[in-house]
Amino acid sequence: MYALHAERHQDLELPMFGDLFVNMLRLALAQKIPLGIYLDQDDEREMLEGYVRHFVDSHVVFEDLDENAESYGEVHFELAAILDIQMGTRDLANVAMLYENK
């Protein structure tokens, strides 16, 4: 399917060692790559889409965006609350395109 649509995944250089989530957060921060982050907070699962704005030790500051790339504001959470991270999806590419062309 990718060849038919002339699509391909973005080449990412993630370190092979260490915590995958930490490596993804650092890469996303350094290269301004949008992420989808699933959080588990207080027995409630939450999906955020947007950009890492700050990452120190285990504390993450994330700008949460809606589907039109409008900011909901900053969300602060701990690394331990992350259940999953998405990078390079079509939805995230659309959000990035809208955000960059504001």
The first five atom37 places (N, CA, C, CB, O) and aatype in JSON, in Angstrom:
{
  "aatype": [12, 18, 0, 10, 8, 0, 6, 1, 8, 5, 3, 10, 6, 10, 14, 12, 13, 7, 3, 10, 13, 19, 2, 12, 10, 1, 10, 0, 10, 0, 5, 11, 9, 14, 10, 7, 9, 18, 10, 3, 5, 3, 3, 6, 1, 6, 12, 10, 6, 7, 18, 19, 1, 8, 13, 19, 3, 15, 8, 19, 19, 13, 6, 3, 10, 3, 6, 2, 0, 6, 15, 18, 7, 6, 19, 8, 13, 6, 10, 0, 0, 9, 10, 3, 9, 5, 12, 7, 16, 1, 3, 10, 0, 2, 19, 0, 12, 10, 18, 6, 2, 11],
  "atom_mask": [
    [1, 1, 1, 1, 1],
    [1, 1, 1, 1, 1],
    [1, 1, 1, 1, 1],
    [1, 1, 1, 1, 1],
    [1, 1, 1, 1, 1],
    [1, 1, 1, 1, 1],
    [1, 1, 1, 1, 1],
    [1, 1, 1, 1, 1],
    [1, 1, 1, 1, 1],
    [1, 1, 1, 1, 1],
    [1, 1, 1, 1, 1],
    [1, 1, 1, 1, 1],
    [1, 1, 1, 1, 1],
    [1, 1, 1, 1, 1],
    [1, 1, 1, 1, 1],
    [1, 1, 1, 1, 1],
    [1, 1, 1, 1, 1],
    [1, 1, 1, 0, 1],
    [1, 1, 1, 1, 1],
    [1, 1, 1, 1, 1],
    [1, 1, 1, 1, 1],
    [1, 1, 1, 1, 1],
    [1, 1, 1, 1, 1],
    [1, 1, 1, 1, 1],
    [1, 1, 1, 1, 1],
    [1, 1, 1, 1, 1],
    [1, 1, 1, 1, 1],
    [1, 1, 1, 1, 1],
    [1, 1, 1, 1, 1],
    [1, 1, 1, 1, 1],
    [1, 1, 1, 1, 1],
    [1, 1, 1, 1, 1],
    [1, 1, 1, 1, 1],
    [1, 1, 1, 1, 1],
    [1, 1, 1, 1, 1],
    [1, 1, 1, 0, 1],
    [1, 1, 1, 1, 1],
    [1, 1, 1, 1, 1],
    [1, 1, 1, 1, 1],
    [1, 1, 1, 1, 1],
    [1, 1, 1, 1, 1],
    [1, 1, 1, 1, 1],
    [1, 1, 1, 1, 1],
    [1, 1, 1, 1, 1],
    [1, 1, 1, 1, 1],
    [1, 1, 1, 1, 1],
    [1, 1, 1, 1, 1],
    [1, 1, 1, 1, 1],
    [1, 1, 1, 1, 1],
    [1, 1, 1, 0, 1],
    [1, 1, 1, 1, 1],
    [1, 1, 1, 1, 1],
    [1, 1, 1, 1, 1],
    [1, 1, 1, 1, 1],
    [1, 1, 1, 1, 1],
    [1, 1, 1, 1, 1],
    [1, 1, 1, 1, 1],
    [1, 1, 1, 1, 1],
    [1, 1, 1, 1, 1],
    [1, 1, 1, 1, 1],
    [1, 1, 1, 1, 1],
    [1, 1, 1, 1, 1],
    [1, 1, 1, 1, 1],
    [1, 1, 1, 1, 1],
    [1, 1, 1, 1, 1],
    [1, 1, 1, 1, 1],
    [1, 1, 1, 1, 1],
    [1, 1, 1, 1, 1],
    [1, 1, 1, 1, 1],
    [1, 1, 1, 1, 1],
    [1, 1, 1, 1, 1],
    [1, 1, 1, 1, 1],
    [1, 1, 1, 0, 1],
    [1, 1, 1, 1, 1],
    [1, 1, 1, 1, 1],
    [1, 1, 1, 1, 1],
    [1, 1, 1, 1, 1],
    [1, 1, 1, 1, 1],
    [1, 1, 1, 1, 1],
    [1, 1, 1, 1, 1],
    [1, 1, 1, 1, 1],
    [1, 1, 1, 1, 1],
    [1, 1, 1, 1, 1],
    [1, 1, 1, 1, 1],
    [1, 1, 1, 1, 1],
    [1, 1, 1, 1, 1],
    [1, 1, 1, 1, 1],
    [1, 1, 1, 0, 1],
    [1, 1, 1, 1, 1],
    [1, 1, 1, 1, 1],
    [1, 1, 1, 1, 1],
    [1, 1, 1, 1, 1],
    [1, 1, 1, 1, 1],
    [1, 1, 1, 1, 1],
    [1, 1, 1, 1, 1],
    [1, 1, 1, 1, 1],
    [1, 1, 1, 1, 1],
    [1, 1, 1, 1, 1],
    [1, 1, 1, 1, 1],
    [1, 1, 1, 1, 1],
    [1, 1, 1, 1, 1],
    [1, 1, 1, 1, 1]
  ],
  "atom_positions": [
    [[0.81, -1.2, 0.0], [0.0, 0.0, 0.0], [0.85, 1.26, 0.0], [-0.92, 0.0, 1.19], [0.53, 2.24, -0.67]],
    [[1.95, 1.22, 0.76], [2.79, 2.41, 0.82], [3.3, 2.8, -0.56], [3.95, 2.19, 1.76], [3.3, 3.98, -0.92]],
    [[3.75, 1.81, -1.33], [4.28, 2.09, -2.66], [3.21, 2.67, -3.56], [4.85, 0.81, -3.28], [3.5, 3.57, -4.35]],
    [[1.98, 2.18, -3.47], [0.89, 2.7, -4.29], [0.59, 4.15, -4.01], [-0.36, 1.87, -4.08], [0.21, 4.9, -4.91]],
    [[0.75, 4.56, -2.78], [0.48, 5.95, -2.38], [1.75, 6.78, -2.28], [-0.25, 5.97, -1.05], [1.71, 7.92, -1.82]],
    [[2.87, 6.21, -2.69], [4.17, 6.89, -2.6], [4.45, 7.36, -1.18], [4.22, 8.1, -3.56], [5.0, 8.44, -0.96]],
    [[4.07, 6.52, -0.22], [4.3, 6.84, 1.18], [5.46, 6.01, 1.71], [3.04, 6.6, 2.02], [5.78, 4.95, 1.18]],
    [[6.07, 6.52, 2.75], [7.08, 5.74, 3.45], [7.2, 6.29, 4.86], [8.45, 5.79, 2.71], [6.89, 7.45, 5.12]],
    [[7.65, 5.43, 5.75], [7.85, 5.87, 7.13], [9.08, 6.75, 7.22], [7.98, 4.66, 8.07], [10.07, 6.56, 6.51]],
    [[9.0, 7.72, 8.12], [10.13, 8.6, 8.37], [11.26, 7.79, 9.01], [9.71, 9.79, 9.28], [11.01, 6.97, 9.9]],
    [[12.49, 8.03, 8.55], [13.64, 7.37, 9.16], [13.95, 8.03, 10.5], [14.88, 7.43, 8.22], [14.12, 9.24, 10.57]],
    [[14.0, 7.23, 11.54], [14.27, 7.73, 12.88], [15.51, 7.04, 13.43], [13.06, 7.51, 13.82], [15.69, 5.84, 13.23]],
    [[16.33, 7.79, 14.1], [17.52, 7.21, 14.7], [17.36, 7.2, 16.21], [18.79, 7.99, 14.27], [17.78, 8.13, 16.9]],
    [[16.77, 6.13, 16.71], [16.6, 5.95, 18.15], [17.75, 5.12, 18.68], [15.25, 5.28, 18.48], [18.15, 4.14, 18.06]],
    [[18.31, 5.51, 19.82], [19.35, 4.67, 20.43], [18.83, 3.27, 20.71], [19.88, 5.3, 21.72], [17.66, 3.09, 21.06]],
    [[19.69, 2.3, 20.57], [19.31, 0.9, 20.79], [19.28, 0.54, 22.27], [20.26, -0.02, 20.05], [18.74, -0.5, 22.64]],
    [[19.86, 1.37, 23.11], [19.95, 1.07, 24.53], [19.14, 2.07, 25.32], [21.42, 1.06, 25.0], [18.91, 3.2, 24.86]],
    [[18.71, 1.67, 26.49], [17.97, 2.56, 27.36], [16.47, 2.37, 27.2], [0.0, 0.0, 0.0], [16.02, 1.46, 26.52]],
    [[15.72, 3.24, 27.83], [14.27, 3.19, 27.85], [13.72, 3.74, 26.54], [13.71, 3.98, 29.05], [14.03, 4.87, 26.16]],
    [[12.9, 2.94, 25.85], [12.35, 3.35, 24.56], [11.52, 4.62, 24.68], [11.51, 2.23, 23.97], [11.64, 5.51, 23.85]],
    [[10.67, 4.72, 25.72], [9.85, 5.92, 25.89], [10.73, 7.15, 26.09], [8.89, 5.76, 27.07], [10.47, 8.2, 25.51]],
    [[11.75, 7.04, 26.91], [12.67, 8.16, 27.14], [13.34, 8.56, 25.82], [13.74, 7.77, 28.2], [13.42, 9.75, 25.51]],
    [[13.81, 7.58, 25.06], [14.46, 7.87, 23.79], [13.51, 8.55, 22.81], [15.01, 6.58, 23.17], [13.9, 9.48, 22.1]],
    [[12.26, 8.09, 22.77], [11.27, 8.7, 21.88], [10.94, 10.13, 22.3], [10.0, 7.86, 21.84], [10.82, 11.02, 21.45]],
    [[10.8, 10.37, 23.59], [10.51, 11.72, 24.08], [11.66, 12.67, 23.77], [10.25, 11.7, 25.59], [11.43, 13.8, 23.35]],
    [[12.87, 12.21, 23.97], [14.05, 13.05, 23.67], [14.14, 13.36, 22.18], [15.34, 12.36, 24.14], [14.41, 14.5, 21.8]],
    [[13.93, 12.36, 21.34], [13.96, 12.56, 19.9], [12.87, 13.53, 19.46], [13.82, 11.22, 19.17], [13.12, 14.44, 18.67]],
    [[11.66, 13.34, 19.97], [10.54, 14.21, 19.61], [10.8, 15.65, 20.04], [9.25, 13.7, 20.24], [10.46, 16.58, 19.31]],
    [[11.38, 15.84, 21.2], [11.71, 17.18, 21.68], [12.78, 17.81, 20.81], [12.17, 17.13, 23.14], [12.64, 18.97, 20.4]],
    [[13.84, 17.09, 20.52], [14.97, 17.62, 19.75], [14.57, 17.93, 18.3], [16.13, 16.64, 19.76], [15.03, 18.92, 17.73]],
    [[13.72, 17.1, 17.71], [13.4, 17.25, 16.29], [11.99, 17.8, 16.05], [13.54, 15.93, 15.59], [11.53, 17.85, 14.91]],
    [[11.32, 18.21, 17.12], [9.96, 18.77, 17.03], [9.03, 17.85, 16.25], [9.99, 20.15, 16.37], [8.37, 18.26, 15.29]],
    [[8.98, 16.59, 16.68], [8.14, 15.58, 16.08], [6.89, 15.41, 16.95], [8.9, 14.22, 15.93], [7.01, 15.25, 18.16]],
    [[5.69, 15.46, 16.35], [4.48, 15.28, 17.15], [4.35, 13.82, 17.6], [3.24, 15.7, 16.34], [4.76, 12.89, 16.91]],
    [[3.76, 13.65, 18.78], [3.55, 12.32, 19.35], [2.1, 12.14, 19.75], [4.47, 12.09, 20.56], [1.38, 13.11, 20.0]],
    [[1.68, 10.9, 19.8], [0.44, 10.51, 20.44], [0.84, 9.76, 21.69], [0.0, 0.0, 0.0], [1.56, 8.76, 21.61]],
    [[0.39, 10.22, 22.84], [0.78, 9.6, 24.11], [-0.47, 9.13, 24.85], [1.6, 10.6, 24.99], [-1.41, 9.9, 25.08]],
    [[-0.47, 7.86, 25.21], [-1.55, 7.28, 26.01], [-1.1, 7.26, 27.46], [-1.92, 5.83, 25.52], [-0.07, 6.69, 27.8]],
    [[-1.9, 7.91, 28.31], [-1.57, 8.0, 29.74], [-2.55, 7.18, 30.56], [-1.59, 9.45, 30.2], [-3.72, 7.04, 30.2]],
    [[-2.06, 6.65, 31.65], [-2.88, 5.97, 32.64], [-2.8, 6.79, 33.91], [-2.41, 4.47, 32.88], [-1.82, 6.73, 34.65]],
    [[-3.84, 7.57, 34.16], [-3.85, 8.43, 35.34], [-5.13, 8.23, 36.12], [-3.68, 9.9, 34.93], [-6.23, 8.45, 35.6]],
    [[-4.99, 7.82, 37.36], [-6.13, 7.66, 38.27], [-7.23, 6.78, 37.66], [-6.71, 9.03, 38.62], [-8.4, 7.16, 37.62]],
    [[-6.83, 5.61, 37.2], [-7.77, 4.63, 36.62], [-8.48, 5.15, 35.37], [-8.8, 4.25, 37.66], [-9.52, 4.61, 34.99]],
    [[-7.94, 6.18, 34.74], [-8.54, 6.72, 33.53], [-7.46, 6.78, 32.46], [-9.16, 8.13, 33.78], [-6.35, 7.25, 32.71]],
    [[-7.79, 6.32, 31.26], [-6.83, 6.37, 30.17], [-7.11, 7.59, 29.32], [-6.89, 5.09, 29.31], [-8.26, 7.9, 28.99]],
    [[-6.05, 8.29, 28.98], [-6.18, 9.52, 28.23], [-5.2, 9.51, 27.07], [-5.94, 10.75, 29.14], [-4.06, 9.08, 27.21]],
    [[-5.66, 9.98, 25.9], [-4.81, 10.09, 24.72], [-4.52, 11.56, 24.46], [-5.47, 9.42, 23.49], [-5.45, 12.37, 24.35]],
    [[-3.26, 11.9, 24.35], [-2.84, 13.25, 24.02], [-2.15, 13.22, 22.66], [-1.9, 13.83, 25.12], [-1.45, 12.26, 22.34]],
    [[-2.33, 14.27, 21.88], [-1.6, 14.44, 20.63], [-0.99, 15.82, 20.63], [-2.52, 14.24, 19.38], [-1.67, 16.81, 20.92]],
    [[0.3, 15.9, 20.32], [0.94, 17.2, 20.3], [2.45, 17.08, 20.39], [0.0, 0.0, 0.0], [3.05, 16.15, 19.84]],
    [[3.05, 18.03, 21.09], [4.5, 18.16, 21.12], [5.06, 18.16, 22.54], [4.92, 19.42, 20.41], [4.46, 18.72, 23.45]],
    [[6.19, 17.52, 22.71], [6.93, 17.58, 23.97], [7.54, 18.97, 24.06], [8.03, 16.45, 24.07], [8.24, 19.4, 23.14]],
    [[7.29, 19.67, 25.13], [7.84, 21.02, 25.32], [8.99, 21.04, 26.31], [6.75, 21.96, 25.81], [9.86, 21.91, 26.24]],
    [[9.0, 20.07, 27.23], [10.07, 20.02, 28.23], [10.11, 18.6, 28.78], [9.84, 21.08, 29.39], [9.07, 17.97, 29.0]],
    [[11.32, 18.11, 29.0], [11.46, 16.76, 29.55], [12.71, 16.73, 30.41], [11.54, 15.68, 28.41], [13.83, 16.85, 29.9]],
    [[12.52, 16.57, 31.72], [13.63, 16.5, 32.67], [13.37, 15.35, 33.63], [13.79, 17.85, 33.45], [12.28, 15.22, 34.19]],
    [[14.38, 14.51, 33.8], [14.29, 13.33, 34.65], [13.07, 12.51, 34.24], [14.19, 13.73, 36.15], [13.07, 11.91, 33.17]],
    [[12.06, 12.48, 35.07], [10.87, 11.69, 34.73], [9.64, 12.58, 34.53], [10.59, 10.67, 35.82], [8.53, 12.07, 34.44]],
    [[9.83, 13.9, 34.47], [8.72, 14.83, 34.32], [8.63, 15.34, 32.88], [8.88, 16.03, 35.3], [9.62, 15.78, 32.3]],
    [[7.41, 15.26, 32.31], [7.17, 15.66, 30.92], [6.17, 16.81, 30.9], [6.66, 14.46, 30.08], [5.16, 16.78, 31.59]],
    [[6.49, 17.83, 30.09], [5.54, 18.9, 29.81], [5.19, 18.76, 28.33], [6.14, 20.35, 30.15], [6.07, 18.77, 27.46]],
    [[3.9, 18.63, 28.05], [3.43, 18.3, 26.72], [2.36, 19.29, 26.29], [2.89, 16.86, 26.67], [1.44, 19.57, 27.06]],
    [[2.46, 19.83, 25.08], [1.41, 20.7, 24.56], [0.4, 19.82, 23.83], [1.99, 21.8, 23.6], [0.71, 19.23, 22.8]],
    [[-0.8, 19.75, 24.37], [-1.86, 18.91, 23.83], [-2.64, 19.7, 22.77], [-2.81, 18.42, 24.95], [-3.08, 20.82, 23.03]],
    [[-2.81, 19.11, 21.58], [-3.49, 19.77, 20.47], [-4.75, 19.01, 20.09], [-2.56, 19.89, 19.26], [-4.82, 17.79, 20.26]],
    [[-5.74, 19.74, 19.58], [-6.93, 19.07, 19.05], [-6.7, 18.71, 17.59], [-8.18, 19.97, 19.21], [-5.61, 18.93, 17.07]],
    [[-7.71, 18.16, 16.91], [-7.55, 17.71, 15.53], [-7.32, 18.85, 14.55], [-8.76, 16.92, 15.11], [-6.91, 18.61, 13.41]],
    [[-7.57, 20.09, 14.97], [-7.3, 21.27, 14.14], [-6.01, 21.98, 14.54], [-8.47, 22.24, 14.23], [-5.75, 23.1, 14.1]],
    [[-5.21, 21.32, 15.36], [-3.93, 21.83, 15.84], [-4.07, 23.07, 16.73], [-3.04, 22.15, 14.67], [-3.16, 23.88, 16.82]],
    [[-5.22, 23.2, 17.36], [-5.43, 24.25, 18.35], [-5.01, 23.69, 19.71], [-6.92, 24.74, 18.37], [-5.31, 22.54, 20.03]],
    [[-4.33, 24.5, 20.49], [-3.79, 24.04, 21.75], [-4.84, 23.97, 22.85], [-2.66, 24.94, 22.18], [-5.6, 24.91, 23.06]],
    [[-4.88, 22.83, 23.53], [-5.66, 22.69, 24.76], [-4.88, 23.24, 25.95], [-6.04, 21.21, 25.0], [-5.45, 23.47, 27.02]],
    [[-3.59, 23.45, 25.76], [-2.71, 23.91, 26.83], [-1.68, 22.85, 27.16], [0.0, 0.0, 0.0], [-1.6, 21.8, 26.52]],
    [[-0.9, 23.14, 28.17], [0.16, 22.22, 28.58], [-0.36, 21.21, 29.58], [1.34, 23.0, 29.18], [-1.16, 21.52, 30.46]],
    [[0.12, 19.97, 29.42], [-0.21, 18.89, 30.33], [1.09, 18.43, 30.96], [-0.95, 17.71, 29.59], [2.07, 18.19, 30.25]],
    [[1.11, 18.31, 32.29], [2.29, 17.85, 33.01], [2.01, 16.43, 33.51], [2.65, 18.81, 34.2], [0.95, 16.17, 34.08]],
    [[2.96, 15.53, 33.29], [2.79, 14.16, 33.77], [4.15, 13.51, 33.98], [1.94, 13.33, 32.77], [5.18, 14.02, 33.53]],
    [[4.13, 12.4, 34.67], [5.35, 11.65, 34.96], [5.53, 10.55, 33.92], [5.31, 11.06, 36.38], [4.55, 10.03, 33.38]],
    [[6.76, 10.2, 33.66], [7.11, 9.16, 32.7], [6.38, 7.85, 33.02], [8.61, 8.94, 32.69], [5.98, 7.13, 32.11]],
    [[6.23, 7.54, 34.29], [5.58, 6.29, 34.71], [4.12, 6.21, 34.31], [5.7, 6.14, 36.21], [3.55, 5.12, 34.28]],
    [[3.48, 7.34, 33.99], [2.07, 7.35, 33.59], [1.87, 6.97, 32.12], [1.47, 8.72, 33.86], [0.73, 6.76, 31.7]],
    [[2.95, 6.88, 31.34], [2.83, 6.59, 29.91], [2.59, 5.09, 29.7], [4.1, 7.04, 29.16], [3.35, 4.25, 30.18]],
    [[1.53, 4.79, 28.97], [1.22, 3.41, 28.6], [1.77, 3.08, 27.22], [-0.29, 3.17, 28.64], [2.25, 1.97, 26.98]],
    [[1.71, 4.06, 26.3], [2.14, 3.84, 24.93], [2.43, 5.18, 24.27], [1.06, 3.05, 24.13], [1.89, 6.21, 24.67]],
    [[3.29, 5.15, 23.26], [3.6, 6.34, 22.48], [3.49, 5.99, 21.01], [5.03, 6.89, 22.82], [3.98, 4.95, 20.56]],
    [[2.83, 6.87, 20.26], [2.76, 6.73, 18.81], [3.56, 7.84, 18.16], [1.29, 6.75, 18.32], [3.59, 8.97, 18.65]],
    [[4.21, 7.51, 17.06], [4.99, 8.48, 16.31], [4.83, 8.15, 14.84], [6.5, 8.46, 16.75], [4.86, 6.99, 14.44]],
    [[4.67, 9.18, 14.02], [4.65, 8.98, 12.58], [3.36, 8.49, 11.98], [0.0, 0.0, 0.0], [3.35, 7.99, 10.86]],
    [[2.25, 8.61, 12.7], [0.97, 8.18, 12.15], [0.43, 9.26, 11.2], [-0.06, 7.89, 13.28], [0.88, 10.4, 11.22]],
    [[-0.53, 8.88, 10.39], [-1.14, 9.83, 9.45], [-1.83, 10.96, 10.22], [-2.14, 9.12, 8.53], [-1.73, 12.13, 9.82]],
    [[-2.54, 10.64, 11.3], [-3.21, 11.68, 12.09], [-2.2, 12.68, 12.66], [-4.02, 11.05, 13.23], [-2.45, 13.88, 12.64]],
    [[-1.09, 12.17, 13.17], [-0.06, 13.07, 13.71], [0.58, 13.92, 12.61], [1.02, 12.26, 14.43], [0.9, 15.08, 12.84]],
    [[0.76, 13.35, 11.43], [1.3, 14.11, 10.31], [0.34, 15.24, 9.93], [1.55, 13.19, 9.09], [0.77, 16.35, 9.6]],
    [[-0.97, 14.97, 9.96], [-1.97, 16.0, 9.66], [-1.95, 17.1, 10.69], [-3.36, 15.39, 9.58], [-2.01, 18.28, 10.35]],
    [[-1.86, 16.73, 11.98], [-1.79, 17.73, 13.05], [-0.53, 18.59, 12.88], [-1.8, 17.05, 14.44], [-0.59, 19.81, 13.04]],
    [[0.58, 17.96, 12.56], [1.84, 18.7, 12.38], [1.73, 19.68, 11.22], [3.01, 17.73, 12.14], [2.19, 20.82, 11.32]],
    [[1.14, 19.25, 10.11], [0.99, 20.11, 8.95], [0.12, 21.33, 9.29], [0.38, 19.32, 7.78], [0.46, 22.46, 8.93]],
    [[-0.99, 21.09, 9.99], [-1.85, 22.2, 10.39], [-1.13, 23.15, 11.36], [-3.13, 21.67, 11.03], [-1.23, 24.37, 11.24]],
    [[-0.41, 22.57, 12.31], [0.28, 23.36, 13.34], [1.37, 24.24, 12.7], [0.91, 22.44, 14.41], [1.52, 25.41, 13.05]],
    [[2.11, 23.67, 11.77], [3.22, 24.39, 11.12], [2.74, 25.47, 10.17], [4.1, 23.42, 10.37], [3.48, 26.41, 9.89]],
    [[1.51, 25.37, 9.68], [0.99, 26.34, 8.72], [0.02, 27.33, 9.32], [0.32, 25.63, 7.59], [-0.84, 27.87, 8.63]],
    [[0.15, 27.56, 10.61], [-0.7, 28.55, 11.27], [-0.1, 29.92, 11.12], [-0.88, 28.21, 12.76], [-0.67, 30.9, 11.61]]
  ]
}
